[in-house]
Amino acid sequence: MDFASFLIQLLNSVQYGLLLFMLAAGLTLIFGIMGVVNLAHGSFYMLGAYLAWSLAARLGSFALAIVVGTLLAVAFGLLLEKVLIRHFYHRDHLDQVLLTFGLIYIFEEMRSILWGDDVHGVAMPALLAASIPLTDTLSYPVYRLFMSGLCIVLAIGLYLLISRTKLGMKIRAGAFNHEMTEALGVNIRLIHALVFALGVGLATVAGMIAAPISSVYPNMGGSVLIMCFVVVVIGGIGSVRGALIAALLVGFVDTFGKVLLPQVSGMLVYMLMALVLLYKPEGLFKA
C-alpha cells in the first residue's frame, strides 16, 4: 500500500469513526444518564436518511433539509420520550428492551407507509461533489471531508455542552444521582427529555449526512446499531470521551481490516471488543 492509498484509507477510517461517534454518543448518553437500553436507536439513523431523501427533493437544498430534518427529529424525540420512554425509567431493563425492540417494528412499518420499500439515492450538494487529487489516479471526495468536519464540530459542541454549561452540569449531576439532583430543585424530567431528544437528533443528523454516500433503504439502522453497541461497550457505558476514542478505534480496525485482512475483517471489531473487555471489563473510560 503506497502513501496515497494509506492516506485515503486513514481518512475513510476517521470519517467512519466520527459517524459512529455521532450515533454512539447519543446511545451512551441515553443509557448512562437515563438508564434506558434503547434498541430503537438505529431507527433514528434510518429516519435521518429518509428525511434527507424526501426533504432535499422537496426543499431543493440539502443544507436546509438537514436543518429542518434535525428540528423534526428533536421534536419527535421529545414527543416519544413524553409518551413512552419516561414511563420506563424505573422499570427493569428487560421491559425497556421489549419496548424499544417493538419500536423498531413500528418505525419500520411507519417507514413503509410513508416512503415505501424502494431503495433510494440522495444527490450530493453541488458545492461538495468535487474531489481533491492526491496522485495522478487517486483522489478523495470533498463530501467525506465535509462529513468529518461536521462531526468534529458537533463533537466539540457536545463536549462544551456537557462540560462547560449549567445544563451540562445538571445532566452530569442527574447521571450521578437522580434523587439528590431532583431534591435540589432540578427538573430531572426535563433533563431526561432533553437528553433523549439530543440523542435522537445526533442519530438523525448522522443518517442525513450519510445518505449521499450510501443508499437509503429499509432496515438500514440494524447494522449500525450493532456497531454502536460495540463502540459503547469498548468506550465505557455513559462516557462520551470513551465513545469518541472507541469509535475512532473501531473505524480504523474495520476500514483497514477490510483492505489488509478481508478474509477475517468481519470479526476484527468483535475481537477488539473482546480484547478490551478482557483487560478492562468496564470499558476504556468510566462515565
Sequence and secondary structure as in RCSB ss.txt:
>XXXX:A:sequence
MDFASFLIQLLNSVQYGLLLFMLAAGLTLIFGIMGVVNLAHGSFYMLGAYLAWSLAARLGSFALAIVVGTLLAVA
FGLLLEKVLIRHFYHRDHLDQVLLTFGLIYIFEEMRSILWGDDVHGVAMPALLAASIPLTDTLSYPVYRLFMSGL
CIVLAIGLYLLISRTKLGMKIRAGAFNHEMTEALGVNIRLIHALVFALGVGLATVAGMIAAPISSVYPNMGGSVL
IMCFVVVVIGGIGSVRGALIAALLVGFVDTFGKVLLPQVSGMLVYMLMALVLLYKPEGLFKA
>XXXX:A:secstr
  HHHHHHHHHHHHHHHHHHHHHHHHHHHHHHHH    TTHHHHHHHHHHHHHHHHHHHS HHHHHHHHHHHHHH
HHHHHHHHTGGGGTTS HHHHHHHHHHHHHHHHHHHHHHH S  B     GGG  EEESSSS EEEHHHHHHHHH
HHHHHHHHHHHHHHSHHHHHHHHHHH HHHHHHTT  HHHHHHHHHHHHHHHHHHHHHHHGGGS B TTTHHHHH
HHHHHHHHHH TT HHHHHHHHHHHHHHHHHHHHH TTTHHHHHHHHHHHHHHH TT SS  
